[in-house]
Amino acid sequence: MHIDSRDLEANTVIEGDICIIGAGAAGVSIALDWINSPFKVILLEGGGFEYEDEIQDSYAGETSGQKYYPLKSSRLHYFGGTTGHWAGMCSPFDDIDFMERDWVPNSGWPITKKDLDPYYKKAHETLQLGPYNYDFEYWQRVIPNLNPLPLDKNVVWNKMWQYSLARFGKLYKDTITDASNIHLYTYANVTEINANLNGNHIGKATLKNLAGKTHTVRAKYFIMACGAIQNARLLLASKSIVQNGLGNDNDLVGRYFMEHLEVPSAELWLSKPFPTDLYSWTFGKTKASAELAISEKMQQEHRILNGTASLVPLTIGRLQKSRLDTWADEDPKKAMKSMLQDWELAAEKAKKENKGAISKAYQLNTRIEQAPNPNSRVTLGSELDALGVPRANLHWELTSLDKRSIRKIYELIGQQMGICNLGRVRLLEFLQDPNDNSFPETVNGGWHHMGTTRMANDPKQGVVDANCKVHRISNLYVAGSGCYTTSGAPNPTLTLVALSLRLSDHLKNKIKD
């Protein structure tokens, strides 16, 4: 069922069993899981079904620290959320990502990968992926010409990826709107979550829209699924009862913002062409491919973060501009167009300039987790958006561990290439000085917002518990990658859907009590 909140009479009270705030990957995944249940689910989306700039404007804010994309264009604000321009890259976290690592400050989840495995499998159905199987040997049997580089897998191994074409806005619009117990309200922006006088229970949420109307939602349970930046923003802005914001007793809401560092880092020069499709990816065509990853043993031995390296033909990689330069527009549609045009231009130039090296020379691009850092954070700015909510400001701050880990990854890959007599690895200039821990402005993020409402058993270490419930608040939950304690190397969507489905199961058991 779909209702446009602009068409409701002012000050309408909406009541249900569960209220999901946000209709992106996390929120829609949970709503789908409750279809045909005996419970009334309210799903709130601040925008409509298509992009509208005046709606997108609420995502605008200031950035500081390490250079970052314009906040307004780093997510999408309509039904389906940022799956609207998602590349579809899916791979589960590794066992080590959930562990407490003494060389990674503030690491260690209160759950393990085994706790998520059943939900990873279920998330594969939601994301319309293949089997929940990421073993290289399996995919080598399924897809021809997946010849691996003959590296020692105890040092460098092939981490497999699958690719989803699921765009939730188009894929699940009819399913959601046709469901009798799912009540989707569009143009329903939550401007405050209202707690009781003790601040330990949520009684209602206040909705506003640009038509000037205000409404109220009452529910037994509330789930915030707005994305890591917006979830933190809304918690901090909900301070009519609790001065520092909800869930912020220990000044942790908004802290530990994490991104994936995605940056060209080295060049691989092979002694001769190596025929394989294992490391290639074409959007919409590739079912599975691999990136080079560092083993758990080597991560422990060298005390580094978890990361992967992808291979791009060198003639193309050298011609592509930094994504921070091409994705510089506040309008996400214009930013996307600029980035894609740059990629197309680089590919065309590469065809003309290539002199045979394309089959044996590659640019190695890093995707690596960011070390959890309390100084990397989301705060509220002084400027208000059109609905009167303080805008989110982002301070993105990296550490020496991030830089050292990237350098060591390519030292290990380079050593393996030499041992196998396959070729040589050349570090790019920003990595060549081992005493330089600074990052150039061209270091890209993956548009992957994580960690601002991190998970921990101890409320002095995190905002939510192992079931994604906000500490000290009986009926408020957070869904999505903001709950990540550490960010792993893979893109976050598969894991955030799995984590959201685990939360959904927890609430199904809870609501029966």
N, C-alpha and C positions, 0 to 999 in steps of 0.2 A: 504494500500500500504506500502510495506517495502523496505527501501533502506539502504544498508550498507555504512556508510560514508567513509569507507576505500576504496571503489570502485569508489568514485567520483574523478573527476579531482581536483587537488589542487586549493584552493581559490575559490571553487564554492560558489555562492550566492544563498541561499535558501529563498524563499519568501512565505508568507502566511498571513492569517488574525490573527490567534492566534498561539502562540508558547508556548507549555507546556514543561517545563524543568524537566524531571524525569518521569519514567513510573512505579511507584509503585502504591499503593492503591489510593492515591490522584490523580495522573496524569492520570492513566487509567480510573478512575471513571469519570473524566471530559471529557476525549476523547470519551468515550462511549456515553456521553450525547449529543455530537455534531454530531454523525453519522447521515448521510442523511440530514444534514443541508446544506445550500448553501455556507457555508464558508469553506475555506481551513485551516485545523488544522495541525500544525507541532508538532509531539510528539517526543521528544528527549530522548534517553536512552544511558547512558554512556557505558554500557556493551552490551552483546548480549542476547541470549535466555537461556544460561546455565552459571553456575558458572565458572569463570576464575580467577585464583589467581592474575595475573598481573593487572587485572582490579580492583579486590577487594582491592589491595594495596593502592589505592588512598584514602581509608577510614581510613588508619592507622594514629595514632596521639598519643600524650602524654596525660596522665591523672594525676590529683593531687587532694588533698583534701580527701574526703571519698573514700575509695577503690572502683574501678569500673572495669567492664569488659574491655578487650582489644578493643579499638575503631574499629579496623579493622574487628573484628568478631561480632560486636554488631548490624550490619545491613547487608543486602544483596544487591549487586550491579549488577543486571541484570534485564531483563524485568519481571515485576511482583513484584520486590523489596522484602521486607521482608515478604510479604505474603507467600513466598516460605517455610518458617518454622514457620508460625503463628499458634498458638494453637486454633484460631477461637473464642475466648471468646468475647461475645458481650452483652453490656448492656448500656442503655443511661445514661447520666449524670442526676443528680437530680436537682430540681428547685434551691436548695440552692447553688449549685455549681456555678451558674451564678450571684448570689447576691453579693453585697458588704457587707462584714462581718467585723465589727469594730475590731474583735479579730484576723483577718487574714490580715496582712499588704499586700497592693497591690492587694487585691481581688476586684472582681466586673467586669463582662463583659459588653460591650456596647450592647449586645443582651441578650435575655432570652431564656429559654428552649422552650417556645411557638414559638419563631422565627425558631427554628430548628425542631420542631415536624413534619412538612410536609416533611422535607428532611430526617429525621430519617426513616420515612415510605418508602421513595424512596430508601434510602440506604439499606433497607432490601431486596429489589429486586436485587440490585447490589451484595450484599453479600450472596444471596440465603438463607435467613433466613425465619423463619416462620412469622406469623402475627406480626405487630408492637403492641404487647400487652405484658406488663411485670407485669401484675397483678397476684399475687400469686393465687388468687381464680380461675382465668381462667385456669392456668396450672394444678391446682389440679383436675379440671374436665377432663382435656385432658389426663393426665398421671397418672397411678395408683401408689399408695403407696407413695405419696408426703405428708407424715405426718409431720406437723410442730412441732418444739419444742414449748410447751405452754408458751411462753414468752409474756410479756406485749408489744404489738406492738407500744405503745407510747414511749417505751424506746429502744427496740431491735426489728427490723422487718426483714422479709425475702426479700432480694433484689434478683430478678430473673435475670438469665443469659440465653441467647440462644447461640448456637454454629454453626459457619459457617465452611464449608469445602472448601470455595472458595480460590483457589490458582490462583491468577490473571494471572500468567505466562502461565499456561496451559489452564485455563478456557477461557481467553479472547484473546489469541494470534491470532487465526484465525479470530475472529470478528474484531479485530483492523486491521490486515493486509489485510483483504478482503474489508474493507471500502474504497470507492473511494475517499472520502474527507479527510480521516485521513492519513497523511504521516508520518509513523514511521521511524525514522532514528536511527539505532543502532550504537554503538561505536562512539557516538557523545557527547563528554564531553564538557560542557560549562565551559570555563576557565575565562571568564569575560563577564559581562553585561555592555554594553557600553551606557552611557548616553550622552545627548547633553551638550553643554558648560555650560548651566545653571543648569545642574544636575536634571532637573525636568521632563525629558521625555527620554524614552529608544528608541533608533533608531535601535539597532542591538545587537546581541549576538555573541561572538566569540567561535567557536567550534574547538577542537583539538582531535586527536586520536593517539594511539601508533604507527600507521603506518607513523607518521610524517607529516600528512596533516592538514591543517588549512582551516576552512570554516566559512562562515558568514550567520547568519539568520536575516532576516528582517521581522517584523510583526507589526500589529497595537497594539496588546496587548501581554504581556509576563506574564506567570504564572510560578512561581518557585514551584516545587513539588518534591524537592530532599530529604526531610526529615529535621528535625529540626536542626541537626548539620550541614549538608551540605548546607542548605539554608543560615544559618548564615555565614558559611565559604565563600560562593560565594559572598554574599553581602559585606563582609569585604574585600575580595580580589579584588572587582571591584572598584578600586580607581584611575584609570588613570585620571578621572575628579574630583572626590570628594575624598580628601586625606584620610578621615576617613572611606571611604566605603559608598556604597549606603544605604540610609535609616537610616544612623547612625548619624544624626545631633545632637542627644541628648545622644549619647553613650549608646544606648539601644540594638543594634543588638548583639545577642549572650548572653545577660543577661537573668536572670530568667530561666535558664535551670532547668527543673523539671523532675523527675522520679517518678514512683510509688515505694514506699518502700514495698518490698515483703519479709517478714521475719517471721520465726517461733517465736511466742511471748508468748505462754501459753499452758497449758495442761488442757483439760476438762475431768474430771473423773465423769461419771454418776453412780448413785446408782444402776442402773440396765440397761440392754440393751434397746435401744429405736429404734424400727423397723421403718425405713424410708429410702427412696431413694432420699429425697429432697436435701440432701447436698452432694450427690455423683456425680461424673463426670467421664465418660470414653470417651476418644477421639474417634470421629467417630460414637459413639453410642448414647450419651446423647443428647436429644433435648433441655432440659431445666433443670436447677437446681438452687439452691439458696445459698447465703452466708448471714451470719448474719451482719446486718447493724445497725448503730445508728441513731435514729430518728433526724429529724431537730430540734425538741424542745430540745432534750438532747445536741445536738451540740451547740446550742445557750446558754443553761444554763451553760454548763461546758466549753464553749469557746474552743472547740477542732475542729480539722480538720475532714473531711469526710473520713471514711474508712470502710472496711468490714473484716470479719473473715471467713475463710474457714476451713472445718474439714477434717483432714487426719488421718486415723488410726494410733494410737500412735506408734505401733510397727514398722510401716513403717517410719513415720516421724523422729523418733529418729535415725534410721539407715541411713537416707539420709545425704549426705554431703552438705555443703553450695554450692549453685550454683556458687558462686565466685571461689570456689575451683575446681569445675568440668568444668566450662566454662572458662578456663584460656588460651586456645590456640588462637593464632592469626588467624588461619584457622577456619572459622565458621563451616565447615563440621566436622572437628575433634573435635571442642568444643561441637557440638551437639551430636556427637557419645559418647563422654565422659560423658555428662550429662545423656543421656538415659541409658547408661550402669550402671551408679550409681543407677538410679531409679529401673532398673530391678534387680540389685543385692540386693537392700534394700528390694524389694518385696519378693524375694526368701528367704532371711534370715528371714524376718518377719514370713513367713509360718512355718519355723522350730522353731523359738524362741517363737512364740505366745503361751501363756498359758491361753487363754480365754478372755483376756482383750480387744482383738481387736474389740469387738462389743460394748464396753462401755467406751473406753478410746481413746481420740483423741488429736492430736496436732492441736492447733489453729494457723493458718497462717494469717498474716496481709497483706492486700493490702490497702494502704492509700495514699491519695494525699500528695504531698510535698508542704509545705508553699512556696509561691513565694519569692525568695531571689535573689536580684540583684548581689550578690557575687558568686552565682552559675552560671557559665557562660562558653561560648565557645569563644576562642580567636584564633588568628593565631600564629602558631609557626614559627621558623626561617627556618626550613627544608622545601624544596620544594618536591612535588611529581614528578612523571616522566613527567608530562605535564607542569611543572613549576608553579603550584599553591601551595601557602603555606599550609601546613597541618593544620588541626584543632586540637587544644588542648582543653581539657575539665577539668575544675575545678568544682568538684561536692561538694557542701557545704550544710549541713543540719543545722537545727536550734533546739532550745529547744522546740518550739511548736510542731515539728514533734515527738519528744520523749515523751513529756507529753501527746499528743493525743493518742499515741499507748497505753500507760499505762492506761489512763482513759477508753478507749474502753473496755479493759478486766476487769477493775473494775466494769463497768456497766453490762457486760455480766455475770460476776461472781455473782453480786448481784441478778440478775434475776434468775440464776440457783438456788441460795439458796432460794429465795422467793418461787419458784415452787417446791422446795425440789427434784430437778432433779439430782443435783450433785454439784461438787465444781470445781473452776478454780484455777490453780496454775500458777502464773507468772514465766516466765523463768528468769534466774539470772540477765540478763542485764536490766530488768525492775523493779527489786525489791527495789532499792534505789530511792525514789522519788526525791532526790536531785542530782542525777547523770543524766546529760543531754547528755552524750557522747553516741556514737554508737559503737558497736564492728565492726571489719573489715568484719564480716560475714553477714552484712546487705546487702541483695540483691536488685538490681533494677529489673524492669520487662522488660528491653530492650525497654522501652517506652520513647522516646525522645520528650520532649514537652517544649514550652514556649520561645524559643530563638528569636522569632519575634512576640511578644505578641500583642494582640488586645486591642486597647483603642481609645476613641474618641480624647483624647488629645495627640498630638505627643510627649509631654514631659513625657507621661506615657506608650507609646507603639510604636511599629514599624509600625503596620498596623491599618487601621480603621475598622469599623464594617462590611465593605464589603471585607475585606482582602486586600485592596489596600495599598501599601506602602505610608505613609504620604509624601506629597509634590512631589510625582512622579506620573504623570498623567496616565500611562499605565502599571505599574508594580504591580503584585499581588503575594501573597504568599498563597499556599494551604497546608493544613496539620496541624498536631498537634503543630507545632511551633507557631501557632497563638493563642493557648490556653492562656487565662489570668490566669486561675487556672486549675489544672489537674484532679479534680474529683477523684473518687475511681476506676471507671471501666477502663478496657483496652481501649486504645484510638482509635482503628480502626473504630468502628461504628461511633463515633462522627466525626472523621476526614473525613470520606466519606460523611457524612451528611453536614458538613461544606463546603466541596469541591463542592457538588452539589448545595448548596446555592450560592456559588461564581459563579458557572457555569450559574445559572439563572440570576444573576446580570449582567454578561457579555453579555448574550443573549439580555437583554434589552438595555444595553449600546451600543452594536455594531449596533443597528438599528438607533441610533441617527445620 
